[in-house]
Amino acid sequence: METILPIIIQIVTGIIGGQAVGAAVKQAAMSQLPKILSGAIGGVAGGTILGSILGGGDAAGMGGMISDAIGGVGGGAILTGIVGAVLNAMKK
């Protein structure tokens, strides 16, 4: 459970970040599946990167969960924005 909980937090918060960007930025307008997938993938990547930068990637406890959540939201939002921009560029 110690191994899977950070990944679950990163996926869920990544999806939240991706949905927020999809709702806020009209250039990132796309269907739900790309927003969910890019948010989840970006969330795991962002949470892992932030955890390794802060040195708490494998740390248990609230500090590790908070960095997973913040990195997940940020990573999900960033990757969803990028995917939305690429999909819109492909439409033109």
N, C-alpha and C positions, 0 to 999 in steps of 0.2 A: 504494500500500500504506500510505502514511503517513496517508491519509484514512480508509481502511476499518478499520484495526486498532483504533482507539479504539472504533468502533461495535461491532465484534465483541466486544471485551472487555466493553463495557457490556451488550450483549445477554446474553452468557453469564453474567456475574455477576448480572445482574438476574433471570435465570431461577433461579439458585442461591438468591438472596435470597427470591424468591417461593415456591420449594419449601420453604425453611426455615420461613417464616411459615405456610405451609399445613400443615406437619407439627406445628408448635409450638402454634398457636392453633386450637382446635377451632371457634371462631366463623367462621373463614375456611375451613371445610371446603367444598370445591367440587371439581369434576372437574379433570383435568389440563389441559385446553385453556385454561380461564380463568386458571389459575395460571401457565401458560407465557406466555400472551399478556400478561397484566398484569405479570408479572415482566420480560419483555423490554421492553415499552413504558416501564415505570417505571425500568428500568435505564438506558435511553438518556436519559430525562429527568433522572434523578438524576445520572448521570455528566456530562451537559452542564451542569447547574446548578452542581454542585460544581466543575467545571473552570473555569467562568466566575467563580465566587466567589474561587477561589484564584489566578486569573489564569493558569492553565496549561492552559486548554481546548485550545489548539492546540499546546502544547509537546510536542515529541518527547522520548523518553527515558523513564527509569524513573519520574520524578516525575509525568509525564502519565499513564502506565499505572496507577500506584498510585491516583491520584485518580479515574481512570476506573473502576477496580475497586471502590473504596470507594463512590463515588457510585452505581455500578451495583447493588451489593448493597443499599445503603440505599434507593435509589429503587424497586427491584423489591420489596423487603419492604414498604415503605410502601404502594405502589399495590396490591399483592396483598391486604394487610390491609383496605384501603378497599373494594376490589371484593368481598371475602369478606363484609364487614359489610353492604354494599348487597344482595348476593344473599341473605343470610340474612334481611334485613328484608323483602325481596320475597316470601319463602316464607311469612311469617307472615300 
